[in-house]
């Protein structure tokens, strides 16, 4: 008995041969030996003979997935989000063979529920999470790709003295292991609540990442995230672990409270409040954390739960109507970020026609659980009608070519993974010792342990990302700054789980560098930049206050540049001296002799955007004669070079302007200290002018010869000016 879908792209086999053990989907139902049984939620007709192979959906490889019962009405998708991640509703681990046949991977249904299958890189083994009863904890298991050799990897083996937690210790008696993925070296990385901590929101247990050998030995924790770390996967290009972390802190900057922080919004410095899951990456030993993708110019577009990485660097993740996904996510959808950092596109691409709910009204399609397949397609769980019934679909990276692969009636098909061998990513050899803390720090004295430490190195807090990289600007150049380091102490008996103390306040060097030894390792921390009067520094994107928690890896050194969202992905110079050089233009005041109506003005030439419509990214003057653009700073800087960007020609908007020649003056206290005549056309990709480190407080650019037009008229325009400079000590 089989159901054939009308579109001819997928079919669902509803009869499954099971053993004489209880069904994992309905443990209360006992089956007689060799009984043919429909999955309980799929039972619609009388028992029938087992079917033959089902015609394969075109071009679909063998895949493994889970088929699970829906959650009770009003609760989360099973396996999804901080509430649904360990929800047990009943399910089976299934395989769709390349010929279209659907069958259980494990015939002996010893599990009540299963989730999160991950296939080893050689295609020979499947790791997954499972629970043996509705109320038992989730653990990690491994089985061969043919269903043989089932073995348990993680167990209830935690031996911790929880007496410092007092009465709250009872909350940590149960812990769950879930979300396994295979590392390139054959070990497993998984999420677990076995590191005892309480999230700041909802009093939930905090998840963190662990690694373990496939035989269960060598268990180690690799993250110390404050609120949650789960859904790990592997970047196929680099071998780094990419995962979703809950980016939130209830501690906001304050200029009223003496501590410099507050949990009361009315006493906080105005700024955005961040509460979402973002994708970050680390090495397999937990070092060198950095943002994995998103669009950092728009805070909401950095949300990416259940991240998946394509071979070209595209990040695919789940975006929820409620980005924190607590108490529930609301509407779910997939976003793809080409090359990792960019404006997102929806998967699947929006259609001109949309299905409707039964009884009328617009549908709200929902998607989750993306997986990158070797051929570049994205397989994911999709509910196109908004009915709550997920099937497995695939789509091209562009968002086009949506195809249904399978959808068993009345169950949720989730967590598809390719049951094939794939190219093994690079192996990153561990270089650090295991994490030293069995419990989260709960005493102030632990923050000043001179052994369990890390080194904090930021080469330049004023550094900016390259032009057109979609990151916000760093704080503007300022002198006399100080940096505050705050750390969280565990308070498991409280509803929020922590308190925060000021560990240290240090001077920021004139160059923008911060070098600090002996900061507490593997403790959730955040930083804040203040001026000499203790006022929090502001930038265009808000106060210079980290709105979440990071933890420095024990025995490591943090080496970064910038102080803004996404700073961790800016290329870092090889030395402190080179790190002093940065694009100082965003710190300048921009002035122009004229501005064309309907354009953003002189500031568009220092917004680090050169690509895009010229009306949005460029300074455009009203005329083509005697027009000038000036950048000025409050104090002199040493200008090493300038990079001038021409606007891109665009026939559709009547733009073919070429700046053939221009003069550049460097000024100090209104006196010219440098002069250059550039007698070659400016390039849209940037034309560099060496300035020799001259000390100046202003730069003036005057195009002297232009050809072509801008928006069908004669005018002067510049897309961007980079000022590569150093701050003078």
PyMOL commands that set and color helices and strands:
alter all, ss='L'
color gray80, all
select helices_A, chain A and resi 40-42+81-84+163-172+265-267+299-302+444-448+567-569+576-579+585-587+602-606+614-617+651-653
alter helices_A, ss='H'
color red, helices_A
select strands_A, chain A and resi 2-4+11-13+15-17+36-38+63-68+91-96+102-104+113-119+125-131+139-144+151-152+177-182+188-192+208-212+220-221+229-234+241-248+252-253+261-262+275-282+290-291+305-309+315-320+332-337+345-347+366-372+378-383+391-395+403-406+412-418+453-458+482-490+498-507+514-520+525-530+538-539+542-543+557-560+582-583+589-592+619-620+629-645+658-668+671-678+687-707+717-718+720-727
alter strands_A, ss='S'
color yellow, strands_A
deselect
rebuild
show_as cartoon
